């Protein structure tokens, strides 16, 4: 514990000891929030991959077969994301994190 000039580093009446602090956690909410964070990261990566694929298509760097495979893969990923959001009762806008002064993530 760090030294506090007022209490000499000792817990006072308003400062509980570290081991006495109890945190009430709802397992279902923790799981849902963790899953929301994971899906947010996956959605960010999906959007980045989609933008990169569109750039490559516009530049003509892909064969027709590659374009079809990328399009199909991105559609499958979007379908899986929708299924996972539905399982945890999340909407697409729930995956958009507010980064404060930086704005929204997605």
PLY file of the C-alpha trace (Angstrom):
ply
format ascii 1.0
element vertex 106
property float x
property float y
property float z
element edge 105
property int vertex1
property int vertex2
end_header
0.00 0.00 0.00
1.35 3.46 -0.80
2.06 5.94 1.94
-0.74 8.41 2.52
0.36 11.48 4.53
-3.02 11.68 6.27
-3.22 8.06 7.39
0.43 7.05 7.31
-0.41 4.41 4.68
-2.93 2.73 6.99
-6.56 2.20 6.00
-8.82 4.73 7.63
-12.55 4.54 8.34
-13.30 5.58 4.75
-10.53 3.46 3.22
-11.24 -0.27 3.34
-8.37 -2.69 3.31
-7.63 -4.14 -0.14
-8.65 -7.63 0.91
-11.92 -6.36 2.41
-13.20 -4.86 -0.86
-15.98 -6.94 -2.39
-16.89 -6.64 -6.03
-20.31 -7.80 -7.09
-20.07 -9.25 -10.56
-22.88 -10.53 -12.71
-21.34 -13.41 -14.65
-23.79 -13.04 -17.53
-23.02 -9.32 -17.98
-19.27 -9.90 -17.78
-19.49 -12.63 -20.41
-21.68 -10.49 -22.68
-19.38 -7.45 -22.34
-16.29 -9.53 -23.03
-17.96 -11.06 -26.06
-18.98 -7.57 -27.19
-15.36 -6.43 -27.01
-14.14 -9.46 -28.98
-16.80 -8.91 -31.64
-15.83 -5.23 -31.83
-12.22 -6.15 -32.60
-13.37 -8.72 -35.19
-15.71 -6.16 -36.80
-12.90 -3.61 -36.99
-10.66 -6.17 -38.72
-13.49 -7.20 -41.05
-14.05 -3.61 -42.13
-10.33 -3.07 -42.69
-10.13 -6.26 -44.80
-13.16 -5.16 -46.81
-11.64 -1.75 -47.54
-8.34 -3.33 -48.57
-10.15 -5.78 -50.84
-12.07 -2.94 -52.50
-8.84 -1.03 -53.10
-7.25 -4.08 -54.70
-10.31 -4.65 -56.90
-10.29 -1.00 -58.00
-6.58 -1.20 -58.81
-7.16 -4.34 -60.88
-4.66 -6.39 -58.86
-6.94 -9.40 -58.51
-8.14 -12.06 -60.88
-11.86 -12.58 -61.27
-11.60 -15.79 -59.23
-9.80 -13.96 -56.40
-12.45 -11.24 -56.41
-15.20 -13.84 -56.12
-13.46 -15.68 -53.28
-12.85 -12.47 -51.34
-16.45 -11.36 -51.83
-17.78 -14.75 -50.75
-15.49 -14.83 -47.69
-16.52 -11.34 -46.60
-20.20 -12.24 -47.00
-19.72 -15.39 -44.88
-17.94 -13.39 -42.21
-20.75 -10.82 -42.12
-23.32 -13.64 -41.78
-21.38 -15.21 -38.89
-21.06 -11.83 -37.20
-24.83 -11.35 -37.47
-25.42 -14.79 -35.92
-23.07 -14.05 -33.03
-24.59 -10.62 -32.41
-28.03 -12.22 -32.35
-26.90 -14.90 -29.89
-25.82 -12.22 -27.42
-28.63 -9.80 -28.25
-26.26 -7.20 -29.70
-26.96 -4.72 -32.46
-24.27 -3.58 -34.92
-24.15 -0.17 -33.21
-23.38 -1.91 -29.88
-19.97 -2.82 -31.30
-19.01 0.81 -31.88
-16.84 2.00 -29.00
-16.77 5.64 -27.95
-13.12 6.69 -27.82
-13.84 10.03 -26.18
-12.11 12.92 -27.95
-11.07 10.59 -30.79
-14.70 9.85 -31.67
-16.33 6.54 -32.44
-14.24 3.48 -33.37
-16.34 2.17 -36.27
0 1
1 2
2 3
3 4
4 5
5 6
6 7
7 8
8 9
9 10
10 11
11 12
12 13
13 14
14 15
15 16
16 17
17 18
18 19
19 20
20 21
21 22
22 23
23 24
24 25
25 26
26 27
27 28
28 29
29 30
30 31
31 32
32 33
33 34
34 35
35 36
36 37
37 38
38 39
39 40
40 41
41 42
42 43
43 44
44 45
45 46
46 47
47 48
48 49
49 50
50 51
51 52
52 53
53 54
54 55
55 56
56 57
57 58
58 59
59 60
60 61
61 62
62 63
63 64
64 65
65 66
66 67
67 68
68 69
69 70
70 71
71 72
72 73
73 74
74 75
75 76
76 77
77 78
78 79
79 80
80 81
81 82
82 83
83 84
84 85
85 86
86 87
87 88
88 89
89 90
90 91
91 92
92 93
93 94
94 95
95 96
96 97
97 98
98 99
99 100
100 101
101 102
102 103
103 104
104 105
